[in-house]
Amino acid sequence: AVGATRVAFMMLAYEIPLGLVAVGPAIMAGSLSIVKMVDWQVEAMNAFLANPTVPGVLLGVVMFIGFAIYTICLLAELEMRPFDMSEAETEIVHGWQVEYSGVKLGLIRSGHDVKMVLAAGLLTSLFMGGPAGPILPPVVWFVLKTSFCIMILSNLSALFARYRIDQMVQGAWKYLVPLAVLQVMAVVALSGVI
């Protein structure tokens, strides 16, 4: 019951900025299709490399802010440290994972790792141009970019200590939600310029 309550509070905090910053690439691409979002990123990067402009630089900064917010929210979505309040072993002595060991626990942990790879793949597609890149085949680029995102998620998880639930909720509502709203507003403003 304690873990479920914490998960409910966490979802109220991180789902809103997670969804808001995912809207940025959709607005720029004019579509909810991930393929079209990746195509737009490739076209925008090629156009910027051919003719660098101030709005292009601003758009890059705005999309980087979206990437950072999305990464932080993914840590909460995946219940990785510092947002693993639902399974905080030092605070909750009973929970649904206590009864599992051996193969069952291994399958649970493997499922968590698969979720992390899929989330990193989505992060790659939304903000890093998906499989686009020079010289190497697209599959290699996608694997490299996804591995980079997994490395970022793993390092952030290892760097920070666990937050209390009130710190997480307050931080999300005080910083992440306003930043996500500002990011969407900036994307809308820049979409008319670019």
C-alpha positions, 0 to 999 in steps of 0.5 A, spaced: 500 500 500 505 504 501 509 503 495 502 504 491 501 510 494 508 513 492 507 510 485 501 514 484 504 521 487 510 520 482 505 519 476 502 525 478 508 529 478 512 526 472 507 524 467 505 531 465 512 534 463 513 527 460 508 528 455 509 535 454 516 535 452 514 529 447 509 534 444 515 538 442 518 534 436 510 532 434 509 540 433 515 541 429 514 535 425 506 536 424 505 529 426 504 524 431 508 519 427 515 517 430 517 516 423 515 523 421 518 526 427 525 523 425 524 525 418 523 532 420 529 532 425 534 529 419 531 535 414 532 540 420 539 538 421 541 538 414 538 545 413 542 548 419 548 545 417 547 548 410 545 555 413 546 556 420 541 561 423 540 564 430 533 560 430 536 554 428 541 555 434 535 557 439 531 551 436 537 546 438 537 549 445 530 548 446 530 541 444 536 540 448 532 542 454 526 537 452 531 532 452 533 533 459 526 534 461 524 527 458 531 524 461 529 526 468 522 524 467 524 517 464 528 515 470 522 516 474 517 512 469 522 507 470 523 507 477 530 508 477 534 511 482 533 517 485 526 516 483 525 509 486 521 510 492 516 505 490 521 499 492 526 503 497 528 497 501 531 501 506 524 504 508 519 499 506 520 492 509 514 489 505 513 489 498 511 485 492 518 483 490 520 480 497 517 474 495 521 473 489 528 470 488 532 466 483 529 465 476 522 469 478 526 475 480 531 475 474 525 475 470 523 481 473 529 485 473 530 483 465 523 486 464 526 492 467 532 492 463 528 491 457 523 497 459 530 501 459 532 499 452 525 501 449 525 508 453 532 509 450 530 507 443 524 512 444 528 518 447 533 516 441 527 517 436 524 523 439 530 527 440 536 524 437 534 523 430 533 516 430 537 512 426 540 517 421 547 518 421 553 519 416 557 513 413 555 507 418 548 503 416 542 506 420 541 500 424 548 501 427 547 509 428 540 507 432 544 502 436 549 507 438 545 512 440 540 508 444 546 505 447 548 512 449 542 514 452 542 507 456 549 510 459 546 517 460 540 513 464 545 509 468 550 514 470 544 519 472 541 513 476 548 511 479 550 519 481 544 521 485 541 518 492 534 517 492 529 523 493 524 523 498 517 523 495 515 530 497 522 532 494 520 529 488 513 531 487 515 538 489 521 539 484 517 536 479 511 541 480 516 547 481 521 546 476 519 540 471 512 542 469 513 550 468 520 548 464 516 543 460 510 548 458 516 554 456 519 549 452 512 547 448 511 555 448 518 556 445 517 550 440 510 553 438 514 560 437 520 557 433 515 553 429 513 559 425 520 562 424 523 556 421 
